[in-house]
Amino acid sequence: MAPDGTGQAALMPAWIIIALMVAFYGGTFAMSLFIGKKKENADGYMTAGNKIGFGISAASMTATWIWAASMYASATSGYTYGISGPIHYGLWGALMILFIYPFGKRIRQVAPKAHTLAEVMYARHGRSSQLMLAGSNILGSVISLTSNLIAGGALVAMLSPFTFQQGILAIAAGVLLYTLWSGFRASVLTDFAQVMAMLGAVVVIIPTVFFAAGGTGMFTRGAANLTPEQGDFFSSEAFMNQGAPYIAAVLAYAIGNQTIAQRLFAVREDLIRPTFVTATVGYGATIIGIGMLGVMALYLGIEPMGGDTNNLIPQMAATYLGPVMLCLFFVMVIGALSSTADSDLAALSSIAMADFYGQSKGKGKADPKTMLLVGRATMVLATGAALYFASGQLNILDLLVFVGALWGCLVFPVIASFYWKKVTNAAFTVAVLAALAAFLPVRFSWLPLDGVAGLVVDVLAVIGIGVVIGLMSFGFFGARVARIAGTAAALAAAPFAVGVLHEYAVLSASLLAYAVSTLVCWLMSRRSSMEFDFASIRRTVGDFDPGPHEAVPSATGTAK
């Protein structure tokens, strides 16, 4: 490729690509064989016996959260908003992990043997709330799986003689090969090796590109390529378009994502805090570091190939890395997308096993062998569906927005259901549906938001700010601090937000979802006479398979 990054990407020989993929997926398959058992346990297949050790669980959380799309998006953010872009993307994304653990401790206390959050919602409320959580996660995981295949296929097509179609087929087969064998246990064990490869690659690749591109001199020579907003570390444009929407999304992804919930139920209960704190640091450092490739491309004046900013990372790698480093880069991206793809497969299989087959039969009545068959069949079907969607290179942005919104609508009802005895099934269901109905017209600009409509959206969005800050505070400091912090945040934001916030569709729509779901759930629940017994969840949610199961060894010793 030309030094300015505008030429055709250099191709890696076909035999090198084949050798790298055989080594990577062959190694992960060998690891899954190491933990495989002749007689698999259904609960072990879903949550590894609820006692994974610290090293494996922290690495798995980090690897799952670092996926190819997050790498590409961080670089795009750096290219679009300057140096503050990757920090907004990586920092708030890392906090999504951090804010899980205080709520996670309560969730595990209420349901120590659960497999999915939707399973717990069934015991707490009933079928409708369970299906809302399960349905959103099925859609989200299939879309995530599709996105990772698209990213991998594009990487293979750009850096090798192979086509996009051949790339997605090889990656899908490789991931399915090792995940199908031992399910979630295979996912978390291979995650450890994958995250070590990713972190090692980042530590080497980013400095190599930095010095090859001119070192600190690029910042003085390329400053003229930046707009005033891109050159401002405290850019309001970067905050309103990148930072603030991600702050609003922190709890939505933390509470709604089954790949994260599955690890919450799998890790030893006393290791929840160190696991999630460690993963927070690992994710933030890695993604912010990768995002700096986009910042460097901005300073260097590089134009993305084909006008697609998703090409920036492989474009920078092909321009400034030698053959050996390019192989390391290839493994880094393949590892990132594979670690998330196998988590998606494990999440989908657990939903099918626990929320559909298991709940339909009832605790103690489900056949473990049938459960395993359902889980493995789900993985195969999900891989086929993702290949179908990826092969058409469909635009999945609208679906991603829809899933993210649905998770935002679920946050307050889900959290309240673990703490407040008065939350009813009707309050949960109506709150989520009302929030979704409010979100869609604002996000997709179906209605004009001038005049009174815009004012109403702004006021509700301000309430949403209070809800987000209040819930974050509640997790760490309790209800009293949460009420004070939420009220203070809403009052402080009101003078600046009312009259302006509706102009930022993504941000205002997300905050609107929080506000509406919270208000409806609170108003309907406070009038109810329900006094739910949380101890009943522990009695009704538990293991499906009475047979013995083994935990995955910890990186710091055998899991207890």
FIBAMAR-7369 format. One record per residue (C-alpha): x, y, z; residue in three letters. Coordinates in steps of 0.1 Angstrom, whole numbers, padded with zeros to 4 digits, always signed. Example, Ala and Ser with C-alpha at 12.3 -4.5 7.8 and 13.67 -1.06 7.14 Angstrom:
2
+0123-0045+0078ALA
+0137-0011+0071SER
This chain:
560
+0000+0000+0000MET
+0011+0035-0006ALA
+0026+0055+0023PRO
-0004+0077+0025ASP
-0027+0047+0030GLY
-0047+0053-0002THR
-0034+0024-0023GLY
-0045-0013-0025GLN
-0039-0033+0006ALA
-0009-0057+0003ALA
-0020-0093+0001LEU
-0007-0121+0024MET
+0000-0154+0006PRO
-0028-0179+0007ALA
-0007-0205+0025TRP
+0001-0181+0053ILE
-0036-0173+0058ILE
-0045-0210+0058ILE
-0017-0218+0082ALA
-0027-0190+0106LEU
-0063-0201+0107MET
-0055-0238+0110VAL
-0031-0230+0139ALA
-0056-0207+0156PHE
-0088-0228+0153TYR
-0069-0261+0156GLY
-0054-0249+0188GLY
-0088-0238+0202THR
-0103-0271+0192PHE
-0076-0290+0210ALA
-0083-0270+0241MET
-0120-0278+0239SER
-0111-0315+0235LEU
-0090-0312+0267PHE
-0120-0303+0288ILE
-0145-0324+0269GLY
-0163-0353+0286LYS
-0178-0385+0272LYS
-0210-0377+0292LYS
-0216-0340+0291GLU
-0236-0323+0319ASN
-0264-0299+0307ALA
-0258-0273+0335ASP
-0220-0275+0330GLY
-0226-0269+0292TYR
-0244-0237+0301MET
-0226-0223+0332THR
-0196-0245+0340ALA
-0210-0254+0374GLY
-0212-0218+0387ASN
-0176-0219+0400LYS
-0152-0206+0375ILE
-0120-0192+0390GLY
-0107-0156+0387PHE
-0081-0158+0359GLY
-0104-0176+0334ILE
-0135-0156+0342SER
-0117-0122+0341ALA
-0101-0131+0308ALA
-0134-0144+0294SER
-0152-0112+0303MET
-0125-0091+0287THR
-0123-0112+0255ALA
-0161-0113+0251THR
-0164-0076+0254TRP
-0136-0070+0229ILE
-0150-0079+0195TRP
-0140-0069+0160ALA
-0168-0043+0158ALA
-0156-0026+0190SER
-0121-0024+0176MET
-0133-0009+0143TYR
-0157+0014+0160ALA
-0131+0028+0184SER
-0108+0035+0154ALA
-0137+0052+0136THR
-0144+0073+0166SER
-0107+0084+0168GLY
-0108+0093+0130TYR
-0141+0112+0134THR
-0136+0130+0167TYR
-0099+0131+0173GLY
-0081+0118+0204ILE
-0111+0122+0227SER
-0131+0097+0204GLY
-0114+0064+0215PRO
-0114+0076+0251ILE
-0152+0082+0250HIS
-0157+0049+0233TYR
-0133+0028+0254GLY
-0139+0044+0288LEU
-0177+0042+0288TRP
-0176+0008+0273GLY
-0154-0003+0301ALA
-0178+0011+0326LEU
-0205-0011+0312MET
-0186-0040+0326ILE
-0179-0022+0359LEU
-0215-0014+0366PHE
-0226-0050+0363ILE
-0209-0062+0395TYR
-0229-0045+0422PRO
-0262-0056+0406PHE
-0246-0089+0397GLY
-0239-0096+0434LYS
-0276-0091+0441ARG
-0287-0112+0412ILE
-0265-0141+0423ARG
-0277-0138+0458GLN
-0313-0141+0446VAL
-0307-0168+0420ALA
-0273-0185+0426PRO
-0280-0214+0402LYS
-0296-0196+0373ALA
-0285-0199+0337HIS
-0301-0168+0322THR
-0316-0136+0334LEU
-0348-0144+0315ALA
-0350-0176+0335GLU
-0351-0156+0367VAL
-0376-0132+0353MET
-0399-0161+0346TYR
-0397-0171+0383ALA
-0402-0134+0393ARG
-0430-0124+0370HIS
-0440-0150+0343GLY
-0437-0157+0307ARG
-0441-0123+0291SER
-0411-0107+0309SER
-0390-0139+0302GLN
-0398-0137+0265LEU
-0389-0100+0263MET
-0355-0107+0277LEU
-0349-0139+0258ALA
-0362-0125+0225GLY
-0340-0094+0227SER
-0310-0116+0234ASN
-0317-0140+0206ILE
-0319-0111+0182LEU
-0289-0093+0197GLY
-0266-0124+0197SER
-0275-0134+0161VAL
-0267-0098+0150ILE
-0235-0098+0170SER
-0225-0131+0154LEU
-0233-0118+0120THR
-0213-0086+0126SER
-0182-0106+0136ASN
-0185-0128+0105LEU
-0188-0097+0083ILE
-0157-0082+0100ALA
-0137-0114+0096GLY
-0148-0119+0060GLY
-0138-0083+0051ALA
-0104-0088+0068LEU
-0097-0120+0049VAL
-0108-0104+0016ALA
-0087-0073+0021MET
-0055-0091+0032LEU
-0055-0123+0012SER
-0064-0137-0022PRO
-0095-0154-0007PHE
-0130-0139-0011THR
-0153-0125+0015PHE
-0176-0156+0012GLN
-0147-0179+0018GLN
-0136-0159+0048GLY
-0169-0159+0066ILE
-0174-0197+0059LEU
-0139-0205+0073ALA
-0144-0184+0105ILE
-0179-0197+0111ALA
-0167-0233+0108ALA
-0137-0227+0131GLY
-0158-0211+0158VAL
-0185-0237+0157LEU
-0160-0265+0157LEU
-0146-0258+0192TYR
-0177-0243+0208THR
-0201-0271+0198LEU
-0180-0297+0217TRP
-0182-0283+0253SER
-0204-0252+0250GLY
-0198-0225+0275PHE
-0168-0242+0291ARG
-0151-0243+0257ALA
-0159-0206+0252SER
-0144-0194+0285VAL
-0113-0216+0283LEU
-0104-0205+0248THR
-0112-0169+0258ASP
-0082-0170+0281PHE
-0058-0179+0252ALA
-0075-0154+0229GLN
-0073-0125+0252VAL
-0036-0132+0259MET
-0030-0131+0222ALA
-0050-0099+0218MET
-0034-0080+0246LEU
+0001-0091+0235GLY
-0006-0080+0199ALA
-0019-0046+0211VAL
+0012-0040+0232VAL
+0034-0047+0202VAL
+0013-0035+0172ILE
+0003+0000+0184ILE
+0039+0012+0192PRO
+0051-0003+0159THR
+0026+0015+0138VAL
+0032+0047+0158PHE
+0069+0048+0152PHE
+0066+0035+0116ALA
+0042+0064+0109ALA
+0066+0090+0121GLY
+0063+0090+0159GLY
+0055+0122+0177THR
+0063+0142+0146GLY
+0031+0131+0129MET
+0011+0152+0155PHE
+0029+0184+0146THR
+0030+0178+0109ARG
-0006+0166+0107GLY
-0023+0191+0130ALA
-0036+0210+0100ALA
-0057+0179+0090ASN
-0079+0184+0121LEU
-0109+0206+0125THR
-0111+0227+0157PRO
-0135+0202+0172GLU
-0112+0172+0164GLN
-0083+0191+0180GLY
-0102+0198+0212ASP
-0098+0171+0238PHE
-0130+0184+0255PHE
-0150+0186+0223SER
-0187+0191+0229SER
-0194+0174+0195GLU
-0175+0143+0206ALA
-0193+0142+0239PHE
-0229+0147+0226MET
-0225+0123+0196ASN
-0202+0097+0211GLN
-0197+0100+0249GLY
-0231+0108+0261ALA
-0250+0081+0241PRO
-0225+0056+0254TYR
-0230+0067+0290ILE
-0267+0062+0284ALA
-0260+0027+0270ALA
-0238+0016+0300VAL
-0266+0000+0320LEU
-0285-0012+0289ALA
-0258-0034+0277TYR
-0247-0044+0313ALA
-0282-0056+0322ILE
-0296-0069+0289GLY
-0267-0088+0274ASN
-0269-0126+0280GLN
-0232-0132+0271THR
-0224-0110+0301ILE
-0251-0125+0323ALA
-0239-0160+0315GLN
-0204-0152+0329ARG
-0220-0136+0359LEU
-0238-0169+0367PHE
-0207-0189+0359ALA
-0180-0172+0381VAL
-0176-0181+0417ARG
-0198-0158+0437GLU
-0170-0145+0459ASP
-0150-0135+0428LEU
-0176-0114+0410ILE
-0160-0080+0421ARG
-0124-0087+0412PRO
-0135-0104+0379THR
-0155-0075+0366PHE
-0130-0048+0379VAL
-0101-0066+0361THR
-0122-0069+0329ALA
-0130-0032+0330THR
-0093-0022+0330VAL
-0084-0048+0303GLY
-0112-0038+0280TYR
-0106+0000+0284GLY
-0069-0002+0278ALA
-0072-0024+0248THR
-0100-0006+0230ILE
-0086+0029+0237ILE
-0052+0017+0224GLY
-0067+0002+0192ILE
-0087+0034+0187GLY
-0054+0054+0185MET
-0049+0038+0150LEU
-0079+0060+0139GLY
-0064+0090+0155VAL
-0031+0084+0137MET
-0049+0080+0104ALA
-0066+0113+0110LEU
-0033+0131+0117TYR
-0017+0114+0087LEU
-0045+0125+0064GLY
-0053+0090+0053ILE
-0086+0085+0034GLU
-0104+0052+0042PRO
-0104+0027+0014MET
-0138+0028-0004GLY
-0149+0056+0019GLY
-0155+0030+0046ASP
-0140+0039+0080THR
-0142+0002+0090ASN
-0113-0003+0067ASN
-0090+0019+0087LEU
-0076-0007+0110ILE
-0066-0032+0084PRO
-0055-0003+0061GLN
-0031+0010+0088MET
-0018-0024+0095ALA
-0011-0032+0058ALA
+0006+0001+0054THR
+0029+0002+0083TYR
+0035-0034+0095LEU
+0059-0059+0081GLY
+0050-0095+0072PRO
+0055-0109+0107VAL
+0037-0081+0125MET
+0009-0084+0099LEU
+0004-0120+0108CYS
+0002-0110+0145LEU
-0024-0084+0136PHE
-0044-0109+0117PHE
-0044-0133+0147VAL
-0054-0103+0170MET
-0085-0095+0149VAL
-0095-0132+0144ILE
-0091-0137+0182GLY
-0113-0107+0190ALA
-0141-0117+0167LEU
-0139-0154+0176SER
-0140-0148+0214SER
-0173-0129+0210THR
-0187-0152+0184ALA
-0183-0183+0206ASP
-0199-0163+0235SER
-0229-0155+0212ASP
-0233-0192+0204LEU
-0230-0202+0241ALA
-0256-0175+0250ALA
-0280-0187+0223LEU
-0277-0223+0233SER
-0283-0215+0270SER
-0314-0195+0261ILE
-0328-0224+0240ALA
-0319-0249+0267MET
-0331-0231+0298ALA
-0358-0206+0287ASP
-0375-0226+0260PHE
-0370-0263+0265TYR
-0362-0263+0302GLY
-0390-0240+0313GLN
-0415-0258+0292SER
-0408-0291+0310LYS
-0402-0276+0345GLY
-0373-0280+0370LYS
-0365-0317+0376GLY
-0385-0328+0345LYS
-0363-0318+0316ALA
-0343-0345+0300ASP
-0306-0335+0302PRO
-0297-0354+0270LYS
-0325-0336+0251THR
-0313-0303+0266MET
-0278-0308+0252LEU
-0292-0318+0218LEU
-0313-0286+0218VAL
-0282-0265+0228GLY
-0260-0279+0201ARG
-0287-0278+0174ALA
-0292-0241+0183THR
-0256-0234+0177MET
-0257-0250+0143VAL
-0289-0231+0133LEU
-0276-0198+0147ALA
-0243-0202+0127THR
-0263-0210+0095GLY
-0285-0179+0101ALA
-0255-0157+0107ALA
-0238-0170+0075LEU
-0270-0162+0055TYR
-0272-0127+0068PHE
-0235-0121+0065ALA
-0232-0134+0030SER
-0256-0107+0018GLY
-0236-0081+0037GLN
-0269-0067+0050LEU
-0271-0033+0068ASN
-0277-0044+0103ILE
-0275-0009+0119LEU
-0313-0006+0123ASP
-0315-0040+0141LEU
-0286-0031+0164LEU
-0304+0001+0173VAL
-0336-0018+0179PHE
-0319-0043+0202VAL
-0300-0016+0221GLY
-0333+0003+0226ALA
-0351-0028+0239LEU
-0323-0034+0264TRP
-0326+0002+0275GLY
-0363-0002+0280CYS
-0357-0032+0302LEU
-0331-0018+0325VAL
-0352-0002+0353PHE
-0379-0030+0353PRO
-0352-0057+0355VAL
-0332-0040+0383ILE
-0363-0031+0402ALA
-0375-0067+0400SER
-0345-0078+0420PHE
-0349-0053+0448TYR
-0386-0041+0450TRP
-0413-0065+0461LYS
-0441-0046+0445LYS
-0431-0048+0409VAL
-0457-0068+0390THR
-0457-0086+0357ASN
-0482-0061+0343ALA
-0459-0032+0354ALA
-0429-0048+0338PHE
-0446-0056+0305THR
-0464-0023+0301VAL
-0434-0003+0310ALA
-0412-0020+0284VAL
-0438-0017+0257LEU
-0445+0019+0265ALA
-0408+0028+0264ALA
-0403+0011+0231LEU
-0433+0029+0216ALA
-0418+0062+0228ALA
-0383+0054+0216PHE
-0390+0044+0180LEU
-0406+0076+0167PRO
-0378+0098+0182VAL
-0349+0076+0171ARG
-0361+0072+0135PHE
-0375+0108+0132SER
-0410+0096+0124TRP
-0426+0127+0140LEU
-0415+0163+0138PRO
-0400+0174+0171LEU
-0404+0211+0169ASP
-0426+0230+0193GLY
-0444+0212+0221VAL
-0433+0177+0210ALA
-0397+0186+0212GLY
-0402+0202+0246LEU
-0419+0170+0259VAL
-0390+0149+0246VAL
-0364+0171+0262ASP
-0382+0171+0296VAL
-0385+0133+0295LEU
-0349+0130+0284ALA
-0338+0151+0313VAL
-0357+0127+0336ILE
-0338+0099+0318GLY
-0305+0115+0328ILE
-0316+0114+0364GLY
-0326+0078+0360VAL
-0293+0067+0345VAL
-0272+0086+0372ILE
-0296+0074+0399GLY
-0293+0037+0389LEU
-0255+0039+0386MET
-0254+0054+0421SER
-0279+0029+0435PHE
-0257+0000+0425GLY
-0228+0012+0446PHE
-0243+0034+0473PHE
-0279+0025+0478GLY
-0313+0041+0474ALA
-0308+0073+0494ARG
-0277+0084+0475VAL
-0293+0073+0442ALA
-0323+0096+0447ARG
-0301+0125+0456ILE
-0277+0120+0427ALA
-0304+0114+0402GLY
-0324+0145+0412THR
-0292+0166+0412ALA
-0282+0154+0378ALA
-0316+0161+0362ALA
-0318+0196+0378LEU
-0282+0204+0367ALA
-0288+0192+0331ALA
-0322+0208+0326ALA
-0311+0244+0319PRO
-0287+0231+0292PHE
-0307+0202+0278ALA
-0343+0215+0275VAL
-0347+0230+0240GLY
-0316+0213+0227VAL
-0315+0176+0235LEU
-0341+0165+0210HIS
-0317+0176+0182GLU
-0295+0146+0191TYR
-0317+0117+0181ALA
-0296+0088+0194VAL
-0290+0103+0228LEU
-0325+0117+0234SER
-0342+0085+0223ALA
-0321+0064+0246SER
-0328+0087+0276LEU
-0365+0087+0266LEU
-0366+0049+0269ALA
-0351+0050+0304TYR
-0375+0077+0315ALA
-0407+0062+0302VAL
-0400+0026+0314SER
-0391+0039+0348THR
-0421+0062+0352LEU
-0446+0036+0340VAL
-0431+0008+0361CYS
-0429+0029+0392TRP
-0464+0043+0389LEU
-0480+0009+0383MET
-0460-0009+0410SER
-0464+0016+0438ARG
-0501+0010+0437ARG
-0498-0028+0438SER
-0504-0049+0468SER
-0477-0075+0458MET
-0452-0085+0484GLU
-0430-0109+0464PHE
-0409-0135+0483ASP
-0375-0134+0468PHE
-0365-0166+0485ALA
-0390-0184+0462SER
-0366-0178+0432ILE
-0339-0198+0448ARG
-0363-0227+0453ARG
-0376-0226+0417THR
-0345-0218+0397VAL
-0316-0243+0398GLY
-0299-0272+0381ASP
-0317-0292+0354PHE
-0291-0320+0353ASP
-0285-0340+0386PRO
-0254-0356+0371GLY
-0218-0345+0381PRO
-0202-0316+0362HIS
-0167-0301+0363GLU
-0157-0265+0364ALA
-0131-0249+0342VAL
-0097-0246+0358PRO
-0087-0212+0369SER
-0056-0194+0355ALA
-0045-0191+0391THR
-0054-0226+0402GLY
-0082-0251+0401THR
-0117-0237+0406ALA
-0130-0247+0440LYS
